[in-house]
């Protein structure tokens, strides 16, 4: 699928993040593929998936654009979302149409830089879009300068400098939409359809939701906590 067709197909829509790391109840490429099929039936316009196995499994059961990432669960590696070119290539070859990279200015392995990785992907895979996951406006500017095709708010609240952010960062989204002429993707801490609609109305190109759709253990805990709060007032 050509880049313009991919962008056209996801505009104003919902992308569902189907991910489960080792040790989580829903872990398994077959389970992620099932979630992706369910998401498509529900009207999702795309899927976000982690690792070549999950990307490959999902690409075989849905024909939606796939945002592929390659997370490295290593506490010593500060950049953990697709940190190297070879890891980006893995998910591209597995079937991803969009590859997401850590868009922060943190040090990457092997002396690689964000600009280098984006340049190589564009040259080797001209039909693949590169999205950067950022946590601050400064990182978005950096990503834009490095040649990113799309910029996502994914890491807001998940980096040391943004650890105080506990809900979706509306101020960051507003600043990005007003100052960067690239599709701005909203992701991270979006829990309700009302939040999603508000975010879209603010100018987000599309919305990515994960936990609130594909992590039943977390969704269950939200209900349980609310019920516990109710008992306190009995």
Buried (B, 14 or more C-beta within 10 A) or exposed (E): EEBEEBBEBBEEBBBBBBBBEEEEEBEBBEBBBBBBBBBBEEEBBBBBBBBBBBBBBBBEBBEBBBBBBBBBEEEEEBBBBBBBBEBBBBBBEBBBBBBBBBBBBBEBBEEBEBBBBBBBBBEEBEEBBBBBBBBBBEBBBBBBEBBBBBBBBBBBBBBEEBEEBEEBBBEBBEBBBEEBEBBBBBBBBBBEEEBBEBBBEBEBBBBBBBBBBBBEEEBEEEEEEEEEEEEEEE
